[in-house]
């Protein structure tokens, strides 16, 4: 059974501020999480229940609820030293 995806309001705002081409690529990466919530290359963030996946220079930070089969995209950020 596939997971459902919800995009947190803050992540929606971050997505809308990106160029269209980049936004499409990130949305496709989020959609792929419905089939594989822990894809190759994803990483669990220390001290939290959050995960992150790379999409080019951007990172999608998300939470996984296996019981409800739900993925919540929390943040979309440009990769920097402090990200």
mmCIF file of the C-alpha atoms, coordinates in Angstrom:
data_MODEL
# 
_entry.id   MODEL 
# 
loop_
_atom_site.group_PDB 
_atom_site.id 
_atom_site.type_symbol 
_atom_site.label_atom_id 
_atom_site.label_alt_id 
_atom_site.label_comp_id 
_atom_site.label_asym_id 
_atom_site.label_entity_id 
_atom_site.label_seq_id 
_atom_site.pdbx_PDB_ins_code 
_atom_site.Cartn_x 
_atom_site.Cartn_y 
_atom_site.Cartn_z 
_atom_site.occupancy 
_atom_site.B_iso_or_equiv 
_atom_site.pdbx_formal_charge 
_atom_site.auth_seq_id 
_atom_site.auth_comp_id 
_atom_site.auth_asym_id 
_atom_site.auth_atom_id 
_atom_site.pdbx_PDB_model_num 
ATOM 1  C CA . UNK A 1 1  ? 0.000  0.000  0.000   1.00 0.00 ? 1  UNK A CA 1 
ATOM 2  C CA . UNK A 1 2  ? 1.334  3.418  -0.960  1.00 0.00 ? 2  UNK A CA 1 
ATOM 3  C CA . UNK A 1 3  ? 1.857  6.209  1.525   1.00 0.00 ? 3  UNK A CA 1 
ATOM 4  C CA . UNK A 1 4  ? -0.101 9.454  1.412   1.00 0.00 ? 4  UNK A CA 1 
ATOM 5  C CA . UNK A 1 5  ? 1.771  12.758 1.272   1.00 0.00 ? 5  UNK A CA 1 
ATOM 6  C CA . UNK A 1 6  ? 0.904  15.981 3.037   1.00 0.00 ? 6  UNK A CA 1 
ATOM 7  C CA . UNK A 1 7  ? 2.942  19.122 2.511   1.00 0.00 ? 7  UNK A CA 1 
ATOM 8  C CA . UNK A 1 8  ? 3.160  21.359 5.557   1.00 0.00 ? 8  UNK A CA 1 
ATOM 9  C CA . UNK A 1 9  ? 2.174  24.999 5.004   1.00 0.00 ? 9  UNK A CA 1 
ATOM 10 C CA . UNK A 1 10 ? 5.755  26.236 5.505   1.00 0.00 ? 10 UNK A CA 1 
ATOM 11 C CA . UNK A 1 11 ? 7.029  23.739 2.916   1.00 0.00 ? 11 UNK A CA 1 
ATOM 12 C CA . UNK A 1 12 ? 4.319  24.879 0.484   1.00 0.00 ? 12 UNK A CA 1 
ATOM 13 C CA . UNK A 1 13 ? 5.490  28.476 0.825   1.00 0.00 ? 13 UNK A CA 1 
ATOM 14 C CA . UNK A 1 14 ? 9.090  27.427 0.306   1.00 0.00 ? 14 UNK A CA 1 
ATOM 15 C CA . UNK A 1 15 ? 8.138  25.465 -2.816  1.00 0.00 ? 15 UNK A CA 1 
ATOM 16 C CA . UNK A 1 16 ? 6.208  28.390 -4.276  1.00 0.00 ? 16 UNK A CA 1 
ATOM 17 C CA . UNK A 1 17 ? 9.230  30.665 -3.872  1.00 0.00 ? 17 UNK A CA 1 
ATOM 18 C CA . UNK A 1 18 ? 11.383 28.388 -6.089  1.00 0.00 ? 18 UNK A CA 1 
ATOM 19 C CA . UNK A 1 19 ? 11.796 28.571 -9.865  1.00 0.00 ? 19 UNK A CA 1 
ATOM 20 C CA . UNK A 1 20 ? 9.230  26.429 -11.719 1.00 0.00 ? 20 UNK A CA 1 
ATOM 21 C CA . UNK A 1 21 ? 11.781 23.936 -13.033 1.00 0.00 ? 21 UNK A CA 1 
ATOM 22 C CA . UNK A 1 22 ? 13.218 23.311 -9.570  1.00 0.00 ? 22 UNK A CA 1 
ATOM 23 C CA . UNK A 1 23 ? 9.757  23.107 -8.022  1.00 0.00 ? 23 UNK A CA 1 
ATOM 24 C CA . UNK A 1 24 ? 8.703  20.382 -10.490 1.00 0.00 ? 24 UNK A CA 1 
ATOM 25 C CA . UNK A 1 25 ? 11.817 18.337 -9.711  1.00 0.00 ? 25 UNK A CA 1 
ATOM 26 C CA . UNK A 1 26 ? 11.219 18.605 -5.951  1.00 0.00 ? 26 UNK A CA 1 
ATOM 27 C CA . UNK A 1 27 ? 7.519  17.734 -6.223  1.00 0.00 ? 27 UNK A CA 1 
ATOM 28 C CA . UNK A 1 28 ? 8.468  14.646 -8.252  1.00 0.00 ? 28 UNK A CA 1 
ATOM 29 C CA . UNK A 1 29 ? 10.928 13.633 -5.521  1.00 0.00 ? 29 UNK A CA 1 
ATOM 30 C CA . UNK A 1 30 ? 8.198  14.052 -2.892  1.00 0.00 ? 30 UNK A CA 1 
ATOM 31 C CA . UNK A 1 31 ? 5.810  11.950 -5.004  1.00 0.00 ? 31 UNK A CA 1 
ATOM 32 C CA . UNK A 1 32 ? 8.416  9.171  -5.212  1.00 0.00 ? 32 UNK A CA 1 
ATOM 33 C CA . UNK A 1 33 ? 8.361  8.992  -1.415  1.00 0.00 ? 33 UNK A CA 1 
ATOM 34 C CA . UNK A 1 34 ? 4.833  7.523  -1.621  1.00 0.00 ? 34 UNK A CA 1 
ATOM 35 C CA . UNK A 1 35 ? 6.311  4.292  -3.004  1.00 0.00 ? 35 UNK A CA 1 
ATOM 36 C CA . UNK A 1 36 ? 9.568  4.273  -1.016  1.00 0.00 ? 36 UNK A CA 1 
ATOM 37 C CA . UNK A 1 37 ? 9.534  6.508  2.079   1.00 0.00 ? 37 UNK A CA 1 
ATOM 38 C CA . UNK A 1 38 ? 13.130 5.603  2.869   1.00 0.00 ? 38 UNK A CA 1 
ATOM 39 C CA . UNK A 1 39 ? 14.845 5.652  -0.550  1.00 0.00 ? 39 UNK A CA 1 
ATOM 40 C CA . UNK A 1 40 ? 18.505 5.051  -1.133  1.00 0.00 ? 40 UNK A CA 1 
ATOM 41 C CA . UNK A 1 41 ? 20.420 8.131  -0.040  1.00 0.00 ? 41 UNK A CA 1 
ATOM 42 C CA . UNK A 1 42 ? 17.868 9.360  2.496   1.00 0.00 ? 42 UNK A CA 1 
ATOM 43 C CA . UNK A 1 43 ? 19.130 10.129 5.965   1.00 0.00 ? 43 UNK A CA 1 
ATOM 44 C CA . UNK A 1 44 ? 17.531 10.182 9.402   1.00 0.00 ? 44 UNK A CA 1 
ATOM 45 C CA . UNK A 1 45 ? 18.247 13.461 11.159  1.00 0.00 ? 45 UNK A CA 1 
ATOM 46 C CA . UNK A 1 46 ? 19.896 13.099 14.557  1.00 0.00 ? 46 UNK A CA 1 
ATOM 47 C CA . UNK A 1 47 ? 17.813 13.861 17.615  1.00 0.00 ? 47 UNK A CA 1 
ATOM 48 C CA . UNK A 1 48 ? 14.517 13.973 15.701  1.00 0.00 ? 48 UNK A CA 1 
ATOM 49 C CA . UNK A 1 49 ? 12.041 11.703 13.986  1.00 0.00 ? 49 UNK A CA 1 
ATOM 50 C CA . UNK A 1 50 ? 12.653 13.548 10.710  1.00 0.00 ? 50 UNK A CA 1 
ATOM 51 C CA . UNK A 1 51 ? 14.287 12.310 7.522   1.00 0.00 ? 51 UNK A CA 1 
ATOM 52 C CA . UNK A 1 52 ? 15.837 14.163 4.610   1.00 0.00 ? 52 UNK A CA 1 
ATOM 53 C CA . UNK A 1 53 ? 16.301 13.381 0.974   1.00 0.00 ? 53 UNK A CA 1 
ATOM 54 C CA . UNK A 1 54 ? 18.459 15.263 -1.533  1.00 0.00 ? 54 UNK A CA 1 
ATOM 55 C CA . UNK A 1 55 ? 17.083 16.717 -4.723  1.00 0.00 ? 55 UNK A CA 1 
ATOM 56 C CA . UNK A 1 56 ? 19.885 18.506 -6.497  1.00 0.00 ? 56 UNK A CA 1 
ATOM 57 C CA . UNK A 1 57 ? 21.031 21.387 -4.314  1.00 0.00 ? 57 UNK A CA 1 
ATOM 58 C CA . UNK A 1 58 ? 17.827 21.217 -2.260  1.00 0.00 ? 58 UNK A CA 1 
ATOM 59 C CA . UNK A 1 59 ? 16.833 19.066 0.689   1.00 0.00 ? 59 UNK A CA 1 
ATOM 60 C CA . UNK A 1 60 ? 13.338 17.881 1.533   1.00 0.00 ? 60 UNK A CA 1 
ATOM 61 C CA . UNK A 1 61 ? 12.865 17.301 5.260   1.00 0.00 ? 61 UNK A CA 1 
ATOM 62 C CA . UNK A 1 62 ? 9.949  15.023 6.089   1.00 0.00 ? 62 UNK A CA 1 
ATOM 63 C CA . UNK A 1 63 ? 8.346  12.862 8.760   1.00 0.00 ? 63 UNK A CA 1 
ATOM 64 C CA . UNK A 1 64 ? 7.154  9.296  8.260   1.00 0.00 ? 64 UNK A CA 1 
ATOM 65 C CA . UNK A 1 65 ? 4.152  7.820  10.063  1.00 0.00 ? 65 UNK A CA 1 
ATOM 66 C CA . UNK A 1 66 ? 4.229  4.105  9.242   1.00 0.00 ? 66 UNK A CA 1 
ATOM 67 C CA . UNK A 1 67 ? 1.042  3.389  11.195  1.00 0.00 ? 67 UNK A CA 1 
ATOM 68 C CA . UNK A 1 68 ? -1.040 5.832  9.176   1.00 0.00 ? 68 UNK A CA 1 
ATOM 69 C CA . UNK A 1 69 ? 1.003  5.387  5.965   1.00 0.00 ? 69 UNK A CA 1 
ATOM 70 C CA . UNK A 1 70 ? 1.577  9.145  5.898   1.00 0.00 ? 70 UNK A CA 1 
ATOM 71 C CA . UNK A 1 71 ? 4.535  11.275 4.847   1.00 0.00 ? 71 UNK A CA 1 
ATOM 72 C CA . UNK A 1 72 ? 4.560  14.916 5.892   1.00 0.00 ? 72 UNK A CA 1 
ATOM 73 C CA . UNK A 1 73 ? 6.963  17.200 4.037   1.00 0.00 ? 73 UNK A CA 1 
ATOM 74 C CA . UNK A 1 74 ? 8.028  19.733 6.654   1.00 0.00 ? 74 UNK A CA 1 
ATOM 75 C CA . UNK A 1 75 ? 10.665 21.829 4.938   1.00 0.00 ? 75 UNK A CA 1 
ATOM 76 C CA . UNK A 1 76 ? 12.300 22.413 1.546   1.00 0.00 ? 76 UNK A CA 1 
ATOM 77 C CA . UNK A 1 77 ? 15.663 24.158 1.857   1.00 0.00 ? 77 UNK A CA 1 
ATOM 78 C CA . UNK A 1 78 ? 18.689 25.020 -0.229  1.00 0.00 ? 78 UNK A CA 1 
ATOM 79 C CA . UNK A 1 79 ? 21.711 23.053 0.918   1.00 0.00 ? 79 UNK A CA 1 
ATOM 80 C CA . UNK A 1 80 ? 24.109 25.221 2.900   1.00 0.00 ? 80 UNK A CA 1 
ATOM 81 C CA . UNK A 1 81 ? 26.600 24.607 5.675   1.00 0.00 ? 81 UNK A CA 1 
ATOM 82 C CA . UNK A 1 82 ? 23.963 25.219 8.382   1.00 0.00 ? 82 UNK A CA 1 
ATOM 83 C CA . UNK A 1 83 ? 21.215 23.100 6.754   1.00 0.00 ? 83 UNK A CA 1 
# 
